[in-house]
Amino acid sequence: MKFTALLHHITVESLQQAYLGLRPQAAPGVDGITWEAYGQDLEANLQDLHRRLHSGAYRAKPTRRAYIPKADGRQRPLGIASLEDKIAQRAVVGVLSCIYEADFLGFSYGFRPGRSQHDALDALAVGIGSKKVNWVLDADLADFFTRLDHSWLRRFLEHRIADKRVLRLIRKWLRAGIIEDGTWAACDEGAPQGATGSPLLANVYLHYVLDQWADWWRRRHARGDMIIVRYADDLIAGFEHREDAERFLVDLSERLAKFALELKSEKTRVIEFGRQAARKRQERGLGRPETFDFLGFTHVSGRARSGSFALRRFTIKKRMRAKLREVKDELRRWRHLPIPEQGRWLGSVVRGHLAYFAVPGNTDAIRAFRTQVTRSWYQALCRRSQRRRMNWERMSRLASRWLPSARTLHPYPNVRFNARTQGRNPVRECRTLGSVRGAGRKASPYRNLPIPIC
């Protein structure tokens, strides 16, 4: 089904909701207009924006290029849109999400309403624990957001969207260009990371390029069990047989090449991993099974107290070290501020870390993080000039007062997964229509595809 009339859903009220959904502290775009300044005459501004969107007079502004450091030391380019572009994009995304959420497959988790990184982690843990997974493909797309092909994206969008005005809006955002160091540059491919509309466009692109193809490949070629979880451009696939994993990797590389995409060779590998991995490697005289990283956690083939297989998840060490270095550097600048101010800030840092990493089995890592934060705080206070030297007993009292205790905050993956699927078999989350285990022949989601599947 194609949707021929969508722009009428972009109302002044939806634009207002989009405005209120933006972060007030977000950096301004090339026009320098902030959230607060725009809101001083909000009703008139939104009425004018609404008029321009519907009359065709709206013009997208170039995105402002900014960079943030990545965990590996490199810089990640971001595109900061102007405030009105953010409002318009958010309103359009709200309309398009209602369409594409019914299309997206069950194993796609990145940047989707009602789905989080922990949902993806839970799905992966349940899949590895319940299926016959002996091999894992850890894959990462190279520079996906900067290499997204506009012509293919337009074809994918036109498969469901027939409202020319909405398609024209999206084209304006993609072609607005980038301003870096005062110089404008055209943007013939890619979608700016950080832009409000980019996550949905990326999911639409990968839905046709990767997700539907992977589901077709599993049903057509896999000889044994196969699971898959994708979060944005990070992909983890599990296989019962090594031959399936290696063939899927070859076919996946060929598939991506058709759309000018490729895998990061240094981050893509097939490893022996799963309930039989430790025993089989021991029989061959090899060491412990290799590990893989996904969404901030190192995944390890472990054992439960009963001796059965258990998937272990630990904070990636280099991520934790980088965060601790950041805290230590900040404390050097904060050490002369009153202790309550330092305590409130450090408490928010530890609380945020626990909110993400306090999963079952990761207690040692989160305790180590809290302990290292306490030690860094202690060292910073001891360096304060002309102050009574801090002793560890007093430091322990300060830590108990200001820093939250390191305890598990998240449920076990199968518990949350069962709750999320409303009591159904947790594996069925990967068996719904259009997912890795779903879509029977009579309900194939591949009818009328605008691209060849094979």
Secondary structure as GFF3:
##gff-version 3
##sequence-region A 1 454
A	DSSP	three_ten_helix	7	9	.	.	.	ID=ss1
A	DSSP	alpha_helix	12	20	.	.	.	ID=ss2
A	DSSP	alpha_helix	35	39	.	.	.	ID=ss3
A	DSSP	alpha_helix	42	55	.	.	.	ID=ss4
A	DSSP	beta_strand	63	69	.	.	.	ID=ss5
A	DSSP	beta_strand	75	80	.	.	.	ID=ss6
A	DSSP	alpha_helix	83	100	.	.	.	ID=ss7
A	DSSP	alpha_helix	117	130	.	.	.	ID=ss8
A	DSSP	beta_strand	135	140	.	.	.	ID=ss9
A	DSSP	alpha_helix	144	147	.	.	.	ID=ss10
A	DSSP	alpha_helix	150	158	.	.	.	ID=ss11
A	DSSP	alpha_helix	164	174	.	.	.	ID=ss12
A	DSSP	beta_strand	178	180	.	.	.	ID=ss13
A	DSSP	beta_strand	183	185	.	.	.	ID=ss14
A	DSSP	alpha_helix	198	206	.	.	.	ID=ss15
A	DSSP	pi_helix	207	211	.	.	.	ID=ss16
A	DSSP	alpha_helix	212	221	.	.	.	ID=ss17
A	DSSP	beta_strand	226	231	.	.	.	ID=ss18
A	DSSP	beta_strand	234	239	.	.	.	ID=ss19
A	DSSP	alpha_helix	242	257	.	.	.	ID=ss20
A	DSSP	beta_strand	269	272	.	.	.	ID=ss21
A	DSSP	alpha_helix	277	283	.	.	.	ID=ss22
A	DSSP	beta_strand	292	294	.	.	.	ID=ss23
A	DSSP	beta_strand	297	303	.	.	.	ID=ss24
A	DSSP	beta_strand	309	315	.	.	.	ID=ss25
A	DSSP	alpha_helix	317	334	.	.	.	ID=ss26
A	DSSP	alpha_helix	339	357	.	.	.	ID=ss27
A	DSSP	alpha_helix	363	382	.	.	.	ID=ss28
A	DSSP	alpha_helix	392	402	.	.	.	ID=ss29
A	DSSP	alpha_helix	413	420	.	.	.	ID=ss30
A	DSSP	three_ten_helix	426	430	.	.	.	ID=ss31
A	DSSP	three_ten_helix	441	443	.	.	.	ID=ss32
###
